[in-house]
Amino acid sequence: MTDRLRDQIAEMLELSPDSIGDQDNLMDHGLDSIRMMSLVDELRAAGTDVSFIELAEEPTLEHWRRLLSPR
């Protein structure tokens, strides 16, 4: 899940996936609320029940991996 998520975010931000660290604040890489809502929509469409607030609470791949892994 993490690599796929990293790839999705990198594509949104037009970055190399290797440039995004697990503990990086994704907002520092240019992720904004509009893109985060798009990501929530994509995750929900794929069957993952997640909210914008849950992702925005701690916008790092590490947190999102923990958040999404049991779902």
C-alpha positions as CSV (number, residue, x, y, z in Angstrom):
1,M,0.0,0.0,0.0
2,T,2.8,2.4,0.9
3,D,4.5,2.2,-2.5
4,R,1.3,2.6,-4.4
5,L,0.3,5.5,-2.2
6,R,3.8,7.1,-2.6
7,D,3.4,6.7,-6.4
8,Q,0.0,8.3,-6.3
9,I,1.2,11.3,-4.3
10,A,4.3,11.7,-6.4
11,E,2.2,11.7,-9.6
12,M,-0.1,14.3,-8.1
13,L,2.8,16.5,-7.2
14,E,4.9,15.8,-10.3
15,L,7.7,14.5,-8.1
16,S,9.9,11.4,-8.2
17,P,8.6,8.8,-5.7
18,D,12.1,8.5,-4.3
19,S,12.0,12.2,-3.3
20,I,9.2,11.6,-0.7
21,G,10.3,10.1,2.6
22,D,8.1,8.2,4.9
23,Q,8.2,10.9,7.6
24,D,8.2,13.9,5.3
25,N,5.3,16.3,5.8
26,L,3.5,16.0,2.5
27,M,2.3,19.6,2.7
28,D,6.0,20.6,2.5
29,H,6.1,18.8,-0.8
30,G,3.2,20.8,-2.1
31,L,0.2,18.6,-1.2
32,D,-2.7,20.9,-0.6
33,S,-6.3,20.4,0.6
34,I,-7.7,20.0,-2.9
35,R,-5.3,17.3,-3.8
36,M,-5.8,15.6,-0.5
37,M,-9.6,15.5,-1.1
38,S,-8.9,14.0,-4.5
39,L,-6.8,11.3,-2.8
40,V,-9.6,10.7,-0.3
41,D,-12.0,10.2,-3.2
42,E,-9.6,7.8,-4.9
43,L,-9.1,5.8,-1.7
44,R,-12.9,5.6,-1.1
45,A,-13.5,4.6,-4.7
46,A,-11.0,1.7,-4.1
47,G,-13.0,0.7,-1.1
48,T,-11.0,2.3,1.7
49,D,-13.1,4.2,4.3
50,V,-10.9,7.2,5.2
51,S,-11.7,10.8,5.9
52,F,-10.0,14.0,4.9
53,I,-9.5,14.9,8.6
54,E,-7.8,11.6,9.3
55,L,-5.3,12.2,6.5
56,A,-4.8,15.9,7.3
57,E,-4.2,15.2,11.0
58,E,-0.7,13.9,10.2
59,P,0.2,14.2,6.5
60,T,3.0,11.7,6.3
61,L,3.3,8.4,4.5
62,E,4.2,6.7,7.7
63,H,1.0,7.8,9.5
64,W,-1.1,7.1,6.5
65,R,0.3,3.6,6.2
66,R,-0.6,2.9,9.9
67,L,-4.0,4.5,9.3
68,L,-4.9,2.5,6.2
69,S,-3.3,-0.8,7.0
70,P,-6.1,-2.3,9.1
71,R,-8.8,-1.2,6.7
